[in-house]
Structures are given as structure tokens and as C-alpha cells.
Amino acid sequence: MTLLKVQSISKEINGNQVLQDISFNQKKFQKLAIVGESGSGKSTLLKIIGGLIQPDSGDVLFENKHVEGPNEKLIPGHPKMAYLSQHFELRNNYRVEEILEYANTLPGEEAQNLYEICHISHLLKRKTDQVSGGEKQRIAMARLLIGAPKLFLLDEPFSNLDILHRNTLRAVIRAMGEKLGITCLMVSHDPADALSWADEIIVMKSGQIVQQDMPEMIYRQPVNDYVAGLFGKFIVLTKTQAAAFGEIPKGYGNGKKLFIRPEAFTLSAKKSKTAVAGKVTEITFLGSSYEIEIALPESMVTVKMDTCEVGRGQTVFVSFKKYSAGIK
């Protein structure tokens, strides 16, 4: 069932075309992420969807009904959507439970369940100036969730969070869909978060959609260098060039240009017909893996390995793994 329809949305702000003919649908319970560089129009689009900014043209339909913008209603915003800005605020000198009780219409047990889902039960007696930025964000989310929205709009939710608060927030966002049955639409400048969470990703640049697909397809078969670069390191090869490294891994095989990721390669100390000789220039330890920079005769390539048995300056032979990233 289609929950949201965005139809030919365009918007100009201060003489700049921020959005150009944006169209897409989101199904009920589908996890949809919008990614792109700063200034690509992501946040403006999210606010238009939520009825907070008026589009110049086009329409937004929620449950097949027109979403009114601020030019059409006195108080902007859709009653069945919750919008969490990256610049959310909480009142100072109030206890957390006071802020939540002010907005709460849920029975006590349901409210407590919601607070547990948001990982804030232990914060209720604290004042808002006694909690961290990540904790404030989850409190703000709980306050919005009290209204039982059908669609939750998240604008850069992971900005400025340390790894512990990021992991907690990831769990909260997943629980919103799995336990509360709320559909989520997330804007993020960190593609890694989108890849691990979304059912589908929309990539934007300069106010336009440049690619929309499943995370695996976006990652392994980007339409251009811009999309490829958003999601990490890569090397561009023609099929002829790629053949020198062996059989092209499945999942990378469409198009004239192949955007190959570091984990698709492996290293050997032995020369073979399906390997390219190169010299190790840099080794970076990432905790669970290593990134090894190799200078090839005509380019540089990054190889991602679970272990590292080579040294800087050593000659190695680069080839494709038999299977890449679990694809057989």
C-alpha cells in the first residue's frame, strides 16, 4: 500500500532552484532514505513533505490526500506526520517527565513502553540541562511519538553524535518501525547509515534525483562517480581493464564503466595471468579490517582485507575475489 506520493515537486529559494521535478512513492512500512551532498535539497524536500514549506509546483499526497502547505493552513504541519529537525530544542529547567507529560495523551503503561523504546526511562527525573545531546534527541523523538504519527520524518538524525549514541539511536529508529508500526523517511549525509537501514535509497544532487534503488544496487552499481563517491572508496574500470584482474564479481557487471569497491579485491604474493602487479604505498588499520593502498601501473586501488600480511613498499598482485561481498 502506497502511503506517500511525491509528484513533480519544484522549489526556488532566493533565486536558486533548490528542487527540480522531484517524484517518488513510499509504501507503508518501507524504510526510505534520502542521501546527497550538502545543498542537494534533501532537507527542503523533507519539510515540503511534512507541510512545513510550500512547494512552487507539484503535489504531496499522504494516504491519497493532498498535504497542505503553510500557505493553505494557519498552523503548518500534517497531524499524522512527525518531523524531527536536526536543530530540535527542549525547554531548559524542566524535568524530562514534565516535558513529556505536557504532550502525553497515552495511558501510563503505553507511555512507559514508549520511553523504554526510546531508551529514556532512566532520564525522566533529570532536568533537560542534565542530559547529553544524544539523550535530548531521543527525548524529542519520544515527545513526537506520543502523538502516534503514521510517518516519521528524520532530518539528519545522526549528526554530531558519538558512536555510542549513534548505535542507540539506530536501535530506536528500528524499533519505531518494528514495535510501533511507524513508517520512517530519513534524510542523511552519512550514507553508511542509509545502507545499513534503508529498504530503498534516493540519491540527490543539485535538487534532482540522480538514482533510486535498493542499497546493494546503489553501492555496487552507481550511475556515476558522484553516487559512487558518496558511498565510499572505489576504482572505475572498463570491462576490458577489469578482465586483467580475473572474473568480474557478480553484482558489478552492468554498464560500460564498473565501479569496483575495495572488498571486491584480494592480494597475492604470486604472479598469475589474472592479477595486476602493484606496490603497497599505505596500510590503514580499521579495527575489523585493513585498507591497503596499492599503486598500479596506471592507477591506484584500495584493497580491503580482514588480515594484513604485506608491508609498505612490497610488490603484490591484485586480483578479484572469487566471490565479492557475499554474492555468489
C-alpha positions as CSV (number, residue, x, y, z in Angstrom):
1,M,0.0,0.0,0.0
2,T,1.4,3.4,-1.0
3,L,1.5,5.8,1.9
4,L,3.2,8.8,0.4
5,K,3.3,10.2,-3.2
6,V,5.6,13.0,-4.1
7,Q,4.7,14.3,-7.5
8,S,6.8,16.7,-9.6
9,I,7.9,18.9,-6.7
10,S,9.9,22.0,-7.5
11,K,11.1,24.9,-5.3
12,E,13.1,28.0,-5.8
13,I,14.5,29.9,-2.8
14,N,16.2,33.3,-3.2
15,G,16.6,32.9,-6.9
16,N,18.2,29.4,-6.6
17,Q,16.4,26.3,-7.9
18,V,16.6,24.1,-4.8
19,L,14.3,21.3,-6.1
20,Q,13.5,20.3,-9.7
21,D,10.7,18.0,-10.6
22,I,11.1,15.5,-7.7
23,S,8.8,12.5,-7.8
24,F,8.8,9.2,-5.8
25,N,6.5,7.0,-3.8
26,Q,6.9,5.4,-0.4
27,K,5.0,2.3,0.7
28,K,3.6,1.8,4.2
29,F,6.4,0.5,6.5
30,Q,9.0,0.9,3.8
31,K,12.3,2.4,5.1
32,L,13.3,5.1,2.7
33,A,16.5,7.1,2.9
34,I,17.4,10.3,1.0
35,V,21.2,11.0,0.7
36,G,23.3,13.6,-1.1
37,E,25.9,16.2,-0.6
38,S,25.2,19.4,1.4
39,G,22.9,21.7,-0.5
40,S,21.4,19.0,-2.7
41,G,17.9,19.9,-1.4
42,K,17.3,17.0,0.9
43,S,16.1,18.9,4.0
44,T,13.9,21.3,1.9
45,L,12.2,18.3,0.3
46,L,11.6,16.7,3.7
47,K,9.9,19.9,5.0
48,I,7.7,20.2,1.9
49,I,6.6,16.6,2.5
50,G,5.7,17.5,6.1
51,G,3.7,20.5,5.1
52,L,6.2,22.9,6.6
53,I,7.3,24.6,3.3
54,Q,5.1,25.4,0.4
55,P,6.3,24.0,-3.0
56,D,6.3,26.2,-6.1
57,S,4.7,23.4,-8.1
58,G,3.8,19.8,-7.8
59,D,1.9,18.0,-5.0
60,V,2.4,15.7,-2.0
61,L,-0.3,13.1,-1.3
62,F,-0.4,11.3,2.1
63,E,-2.9,8.5,2.2
64,N,-4.1,9.8,-1.1
65,K,-5.0,13.2,0.3
66,H,-3.3,16.5,-0.5
67,V,-0.8,17.7,2.1
68,E,-1.5,21.4,2.8
69,G,1.5,23.7,3.0
70,P,1.8,26.9,5.2
71,N,0.1,29.0,2.5
72,E,-3.0,26.8,2.9
73,K,-3.4,26.4,6.7
74,L,-2.8,28.5,9.7
75,I,-0.5,26.1,11.7
76,P,2.0,24.3,9.3
77,G,2.5,20.6,9.6
78,H,0.5,17.4,9.0
79,P,-1.2,15.9,12.0
80,K,-0.2,12.3,11.1
81,M,3.4,13.2,10.4
82,A,6.2,13.9,12.9
83,Y,9.2,16.0,11.8
84,L,12.4,15.8,13.8
85,S,14.7,18.7,12.8
86,Q,18.4,18.5,13.2
87,H,18.0,21.7,15.2
88,F,15.5,20.4,17.7
89,E,15.1,22.2,21.0
90,L,13.9,21.3,24.5
91,R,12.9,23.8,27.2
92,N,15.5,24.5,29.9
93,N,15.0,24.0,33.6
94,Y,12.3,21.4,33.2
95,R,12.4,17.8,34.2
96,V,12.2,15.4,31.3
97,E,9.0,13.8,32.6
98,E,7.4,17.3,32.8
99,I,8.1,17.9,29.1
100,L,6.7,14.6,28.1
101,E,3.7,14.7,30.4
102,Y,2.7,18.0,28.9
103,A,2.3,16.4,25.5
104,N,1.2,12.9,26.6
105,T,-2.3,11.5,25.9
106,L,-1.2,7.9,26.2
107,P,-2.2,5.5,29.1
108,G,0.6,5.1,31.7
109,E,1.7,1.6,30.5
110,E,1.8,2.7,26.8
111,A,3.8,5.8,27.7
112,Q,6.3,3.8,29.7
113,N,6.7,1.3,26.8
114,L,7.4,4.3,24.5
115,Y,10.0,5.7,26.9
116,E,11.7,2.3,27.0
117,I,11.8,2.0,23.2
118,C,13.4,5.5,23.1
119,H,15.9,4.5,25.8
120,I,15.0,7.4,28.1
121,S,13.2,5.8,31.1
122,H,16.3,6.4,33.2
123,L,16.3,10.1,32.3
124,L,12.7,11.1,33.4
125,K,13.7,12.7,36.7
126,R,16.6,14.7,35.2
127,K,16.4,18.2,34.1
128,T,16.9,19.0,30.4
129,D,20.3,20.7,31.1
130,Q,21.5,17.5,32.7
131,V,21.3,15.2,29.7
132,S,23.6,14.9,26.7
133,G,22.8,15.9,23.1
134,G,22.1,12.4,22.0
135,E,19.7,11.9,25.0
136,K,18.0,15.2,24.2
137,Q,17.4,14.0,20.7
138,R,15.7,10.8,21.9
139,I,13.6,12.8,24.3
140,A,12.5,15.0,21.4
141,M,11.7,11.8,19.4
142,A,9.6,10.4,22.3
143,R,7.6,13.7,22.6
144,L,6.8,13.4,18.9
145,L,6.0,9.7,19.1
146,I,3.4,10.4,21.8
147,G,1.2,11.8,19.0
148,A,1.2,8.4,17.3
149,P,2.3,9.6,13.8
150,K,2.0,7.4,10.8
151,L,5.0,8.8,9.1
152,F,8.2,10.0,10.9
153,L,10.4,12.4,9.0
154,L,14.0,12.3,10.3
155,D,16.3,15.2,9.2
156,E,20.0,14.2,9.7
157,P,19.3,12.3,12.9
158,F,22.9,11.1,13.3
159,S,24.6,14.5,13.0
160,N,27.1,15.3,15.8
161,L,26.5,12.1,17.7
162,D,29.3,9.9,19.1
163,I,29.4,6.2,18.3
164,L,27.5,5.1,21.4
165,H,24.6,7.5,20.9
166,R,24.6,6.7,17.2
167,N,24.2,3.0,18.0
168,T,21.4,3.7,20.5
169,L,19.6,5.9,18.0
170,R,19.8,3.2,15.3
171,A,18.1,0.8,17.7
172,V,15.4,3.4,18.4
173,I,14.7,4.1,14.8
174,R,14.4,0.4,14.0
175,A,12.1,-0.1,16.9
176,M,9.8,2.7,15.6
177,G,9.0,0.6,12.6
178,E,9.1,-2.9,14.2
179,K,7.4,-2.3,17.5
180,L,5.3,0.9,16.9
181,G,4.4,0.3,13.2
182,I,5.6,3.8,12.1
183,T,6.9,4.3,8.6
184,C,10.1,6.3,8.5
185,L,11.7,8.6,5.9
186,M,15.2,9.6,6.7
187,V,17.5,12.3,5.3
188,S,21.2,11.7,6.0
189,H,24.6,12.9,4.8
190,D,26.1,9.7,6.1
191,P,25.5,7.0,3.5
192,A,26.7,4.3,5.8
193,D,23.7,4.8,8.0
194,A,21.4,4.6,4.9
195,L,23.0,1.5,3.6
196,S,22.5,-0.5,6.8
197,W,18.9,0.7,7.4
198,A,17.0,1.5,4.3
199,D,14.9,-0.7,2.0
200,E,15.5,1.8,-0.7
201,I,17.7,4.8,-1.2
202,I,17.2,8.0,-3.2
203,V,20.4,9.9,-4.1
204,M,20.0,13.6,-4.8
205,K,22.3,16.2,-6.4
206,S,21.6,19.9,-7.1
207,G,17.9,19.4,-6.4
208,Q,17.4,16.4,-8.6
209,I,17.1,12.6,-8.1
210,V,20.1,11.0,-9.8
211,Q,19.5,7.4,-8.7
212,Q,16.8,5.5,-6.8
213,D,17.3,1.8,-6.0
214,M,18.0,-0.8,-3.3
215,P,21.1,-0.3,-1.1
216,E,23.0,-3.1,-2.8
217,M,22.4,-1.7,-6.2
218,I,23.3,1.8,-5.2
219,Y,26.5,0.6,-3.7
220,R,27.7,-1.8,-6.4
221,Q,26.1,-0.3,-9.5
222,P,26.1,3.5,-9.0
223,V,25.1,5.5,-12.1
224,N,28.1,7.9,-11.9
225,D,31.2,8.9,-10.0
226,Y,29.1,11.2,-7.7
227,V,26.9,8.4,-6.4
228,A,29.9,6.0,-6.1
229,G,31.9,8.6,-4.1
230,L,29.1,9.1,-1.6
231,F,29.3,5.5,-0.5
232,G,33.0,5.1,-0.1
233,K,36.2,4.3,-2.0
234,F,36.1,2.8,-5.5
235,I,38.0,2.4,-8.7
236,V,36.5,2.9,-12.2
237,L,37.3,0.2,-14.7
238,T,36.1,-0.6,-18.2
239,K,35.2,-4.3,-18.7
240,T,38.5,-4.8,-20.7
241,Q,40.5,-3.3,-17.8
242,A,38.6,-5.3,-15.2
243,A,39.3,-8.5,-17.1
244,A,43.0,-8.2,-16.2
245,F,42.0,-8.8,-12.5
246,G,40.1,-12.0,-13.3
247,E,36.4,-12.8,-13.5
248,I,34.3,-9.7,-12.7
249,P,32.4,-10.3,-9.4
250,K,28.7,-10.7,-9.8
251,G,26.9,-7.5,-8.8
252,Y,29.3,-5.2,-10.6
253,G,28.7,-6.3,-14.1
254,N,26.3,-3.8,-15.6
255,G,27.2,-0.7,-17.7
256,K,30.3,0.3,-19.7
257,K,32.0,1.6,-16.6
258,L,32.4,-0.6,-13.5
259,F,32.7,1.0,-10.0
260,I,34.6,-1.6,-8.0
261,R,34.8,-1.4,-4.2
262,P,37.8,-2.3,-2.1
263,E,36.3,-5.5,-0.7
264,A,36.0,-7.0,-4.2
265,F,39.8,-7.4,-4.5
266,T,42.3,-9.7,-2.9
267,L,46.1,-9.8,-2.8
268,S,48.7,-12.5,-3.6
269,A,52.4,-12.6,-3.5
270,K,52.4,-14.8,-6.6
271,K,52.2,-13.7,-10.2
272,S,49.3,-15.0,-12.3
273,K,47.5,-14.3,-15.6
274,T,44.5,-12.8,-13.7
275,A,46.3,-10.4,-11.5
276,V,47.9,-6.9,-11.8
277,A,51.2,-6.1,-10.1
278,G,51.5,-3.1,-7.8
279,K,53.4,-1.7,-4.9
280,V,51.9,-1.2,-1.4
281,T,52.0,2.5,-0.5
282,E,49.9,2.7,2.6
283,I,48.2,0.4,5.2
284,T,45.4,1.6,7.4
285,F,44.1,-0.5,10.4
286,L,40.3,-0.1,10.7
287,G,39.7,-2.4,13.7
288,S,37.9,-5.3,12.0
289,S,39.8,-4.9,8.7
290,Y,42.7,-3.2,6.9
291,E,42.7,-0.9,3.9
292,I,45.8,-1.3,1.8
293,E,46.6,1.3,-0.9
294,I,48.3,-0.2,-4.0
295,A,50.0,1.8,-6.7
296,L,49.2,0.0,-10.0
297,P,51.0,0.9,-13.3
298,E,48.2,3.3,-14.4
299,S,46.1,3.9,-11.3
300,M,45.7,3.5,-7.5
301,V,43.5,0.9,-5.9
302,T,42.3,0.3,-2.3
303,V,42.1,-3.3,-1.2
304,K,40.1,-4.2,2.0
305,M,41.4,-7.3,3.8
306,D,40.5,-9.0,7.1
307,T,44.2,-9.6,7.8
308,C,47.3,-7.9,6.5
309,E,50.4,-9.9,5.6
310,V,52.1,-7.4,3.4
311,G,54.3,-4.4,4.2
312,R,54.7,-0.9,2.8
313,G,56.9,-0.9,-0.3
314,Q,56.2,-4.6,-1.1
315,T,55.3,-5.7,-4.6
316,V,51.9,-7.6,-4.6
317,F,49.5,-8.9,-7.2
318,V,45.9,-7.7,-7.1
319,S,43.0,-9.8,-8.4
320,F,39.3,-10.1,-7.9
321,K,38.0,-12.4,-5.1
322,K,36.1,-15.4,-6.4
323,Y,33.0,-14.0,-4.7
324,S,32.5,-10.4,-3.6
325,A,30.6,-9.2,-0.6
326,G,28.7,-12.5,-0.2
327,I,27.3,-12.5,-3.7
328,K,27.6,-15.9,-5.5
